[in-house]
Each structure stands twice: as structure tokens, then as C-alpha cells.
Amino acid sequence: MIDNWWVAKGFMPVWRDQPMLLPPDLRDWLPVDHQVWFVLDAVARLDTAGFAARARLGGAGRAGYDPDMLLALLIWAYAGGVTSSRQVERRCREDVAFMVISGLARPDHATIARFRQQHDEAFVDLFTKVLALCGRAGMGGLGHVAVDGTKIAANASMQAMTDEDGLRRIACRLVEQAAADDAVEDELFGDARGDELPEALQDPARRRALLDELIERAETDPNRDRGGKRRRAVDKADRALALADELAAVRDTTRRAARQRLQDELDAARHSAAHIRAAVQQKADERATQHAAAAAEGRRLPGAKPVPVDEHSHVRRAQTRVEAVEAELAAFEATPHTGKTNSGKKNNNPVRCLTDPDCRLMPTRTGFIAGLNTQLAVAADYLILAVEVVQDTGDVNQLEPMHDKIDDAVQTLRDATANPDLAVGTTLFDAGYNSHDNLTAPGPDRLIAQGKTHQPTGPTPPTQPPHPNATAREHMAWRLSTPEGKTLYRKRGATVEPVNAHLKDRRGLRRFSRRGLTAAKAEAHLAAAVTNLLRLATTHGPTALTTA
């Protein structure tokens, strides 16, 4: 028995076979305050000539998709974290917002992928145009600008990263596959096993001739499928050998620099030892003269008997240092160039990825990834001012390049607002950018942490102002220890870290969709432009474009 009579008798029916029609006008499919309309209005307002430049019109043939429609489609896709071309195609069939943007055109994934691939420079230019649009709407708080780098995975696997020897082994295996018959293999490898690098592939000139011969054999293969596989194997082997040569050059350069450092250290140790020995010898000679004079007078000088110069503690310490550096240099010379020591322990050899040669082994808080270093400069109101994608694993060499990009962004805002007085107040950097050169480089005022997050002033915070001759690091540590410096530096993480998180979590940029440094830069600029555009929509509302 039901105690409460005010309840429903059953569930609402689901009429899946009920005939009905959507509104005949696509503009009625979404509410007027939906952000899709803002995106479409923004694209219509922007100069998108760069995306239409490749289109050829006026002739016979099937009409192509409107570049503005494809651009709006990609902007809306990245706004929802959809970075896959196949997912965008599916959304155009299932998602009302995508259907409205495409006008029910339903472009396939190949068209969307080609559009992204063909407009790398246009996407970089799009970021600048969106920045100007945001500037005209009043965005761009330049009181402080926070800069940070974040590691984003490349479209490649960590397991594909290998060193020089690994790349040469891969090339040997691929060339062996491309040879395809015993006669060619015997001519190529001779009596060798086949996993060593054959002599014909060691010399670049002979290698090119051999690879060209293998390509010709593949192209004349009567079996087209087999010939295609052989051609792809030769091309991949060529890339592997080119990367191996690049790593060999890096190895040789690094090795020469390391040997020169050891030689300089040895020369300094020998010079110091000679200087110390000369000083001790001089004192010993003076002491001997004093002893002789005292003995002639029948006196005896007080104190212990002087020790021989070679047994003096200072001389022995300096000589021990010389011997230690000599032993280190000898061990370095004895180390094979393959990157393994005599004990078999492997050194930290540089590695490359055959899948994406532009990516690098990047350290993160949770380990290493095959990826790229993405630099961001973010204004006080969370507007992204500059983006850059680099191959450096660290940030210390990126301060001056990012300052240059910030200057370009400020000039864009000046032109957009007709305000020549716009200028950056202070740029904020974490300890990854800390160096003497960065502290003293020309440019805007800056705060650079001298230690980790919880110790921005360094491991030993200063307790008094630095003296006039103090180093740049000491002056910066003191400035960070003042109440004003502490308050300002706290804004760094609160400004740039949320934007980093938005790019990865909201824009789906935890991994680049395409391979290559140029493609990664284009995608990073597209994601940053989308982030700025959505911030303009959320902070200024529907009237944002009318005031911009």
C-alpha cells in the first residue's frame, strides 16, 4: 500500500518511433546565447585570407569546403578538447553544435586533416589576430607577465627512442628487407652477419648510391605491393642513417667539449700546484737562510724542523688534485666512442625517435616522455601573450627568446588599441630560468626564483640588504625576500599554471596530434588562440565582438 498518494503512476513513455522534424532553420537548433554563435561571429570578424590562399576557384570541378567553416570547426573542436580528425568527422554527424557549424556539410576526416596540415603558418598568424581582437576588447593586463614551460608529449612512443647504435641496427635491418634476394644481400653484407653496419653504408657517398640502387630495384619490382614495401623500407633506412649521423656529430661535439673541460681543469690544477710549490719553496729557502744565519751566530731558531717541500701538506694536496684529474682524463680517453665504459655501464647517450625525429627525451615530474617543451607567456588577466615550442629539455635558454616574443605581443596590443604607452611591468620566472646571464640580460624588469617553489629566495634566505658589490643572484634573492617581492612572485604560479592546465585538460593538448616541430608549433598556437577566444567570450559576454 502506498502511503503517499502524490506520486506518479508510472514512467514517462519513450516514443522513439514518433515522427517529428527538427526546426527547418539551423539557427533554431541552438539557443541564441550558445558559444557556437560567438565562434562563428569571431571567425567572420577575423582576417582569414591565409586559410583561403591555397584554394583555387573559378574552374571546373567539385566545390571545396569553405575554409572559414573548417577553421570554425577546428576552433570549436579544440574548445571541447577534441583534437582527432576522425572524432571531428563523427561529431559532424552526431553533435548538433558541429552540425550547425558545418551547415550539415559533414567533411570527412581526411579533409580536416589536410586542412590542418596545409595551414601551419596560418594557425600561427591566427593566434596574433585573436590576440589583437582581445586587445581591442580591453584584455591584456601587463602589470605582470608570468612565463613557464610545460612538457607536452609528441605523437611518438618512448619505445621508439634509440641511440646511434640502435638507429644503425634498424637501418641495417631495413636495408636487408629492401634487398629482398640473397644475391643483393651477399653483395651488400658479404661474410658479415648483417646486423653490423656494412662498409657500403658507412661512407655517405657510397650509401647514397646503394640506396638509390635499392630504390630503383623496388620501383621496377613486378610485384607492386612488394616493391612499395621495399621502397618504404629504404626511405626509413635513409632517415635512420641520417639521424644516426646527426647523433654521431652531437656525440663528437659533446665529447670534444667534455675533453676540453677536463684538459682545462688539468691545466688549472697543474698551474695551481706549481704556484703552491713555488710559494712553499720560497718559504723553505727563506727559512734555510734564517737557519744558516742563526747557526753562524751559534743560535737555534725556535719551532719544528721544516719538512721537505714535496712532503708539505699544501703541495701534497695540490698534487693529489692533479693526479685525480689526470686519472679522470685517462679514463675518459679510454672510454670507447660507442658510449659504454670499460665496465660495460652505459653512458647517457643522446637518443632520437625515428617516428618523430624532432621530438626529444623530456624529463617530467613523473619520469621521461618523448615530447617537446612548450613555453607560455601569460598576462595578469590570463590572456596568453606568446607561445613557443622548443626542443630544449630545460628553460634556462628561453628567457631572452620569450622576452622578444612578449615585446612582439605588446606591440600587437599597442597597434590594436592605438595606445603606444602600453608596457610590461614585471616578468615572473621560476628557478628553471635562473642564471647570471638571464638576471643581467636587457629587457623588462623581472623576478627569477633562486630556489624551488617553497624557497624562491634560495636555500639560505638573506637577512640583510646586499652590499653594493654583491652578485646579481644576491640582489635578486634579497628582492624576493622583501614583502613586495614575495607578493608579486606569488602571482607567477597563480597566473601561468592554470593556463597550462587548461591547454592540457580543456584543449586536449596532452599530446600533439601531428609530428614534427613545425606542426607542433602550429597546434600549440591554435590551442592558445582558442583559449584566448573563449576567455574573451566568458569575460566580456555576447558584446565582446561589438566592442572589439
Secondary structure, 3 states (H helix, E strand, C coil): CCCCCCCCCCCCCCCCCCCCCCCCCHHHCCCCCCHHHHHHHHHHHCCCHHHHCCCCCCCCCCCCCCHHHHHHHHHHHHHCCCCCHHHHHHHHHHCHHHHHHHCCCCCCHHHHHHHHHHCHHHHHHHHHHHHHHHHHCCCCCCCEEEEEEEEEECCCCHHHEECHHHHHHHHHHHHHHHHCCHHHHHHHHCCCCCCCCCHHHHCHHHHHHHHHHHHHHHHCCCCHHHHHHHHHHHHHHHHHHHHHHHHHHHHHHHHHHHHHHHHHHHHHHHHHHHHHHHHHHHHHHHHHHHHHHHHHCCCCCCCCCCCCHHHCHHHHHHHHHHHHHHHHHHHHHHCCCCCECCCCCECCCCCEECCCCCCEEEEECCEEEEEEEEEEEEECCCCEEEEEEECCCCCHHHHHHHHHHHHHHHHHHHHHHCCCCCCCCEEEECHHHCCHHHHHCCCCEEEECCCCCCCCCCCCCCCCCCCCCCCHHHHHHHHHHCHHHHHHHHHHHHHHHHHHHHHHHHCCCCECCCCCHHHHHHHHHHHHHHHHHHHHHHHHHHHHHHHC
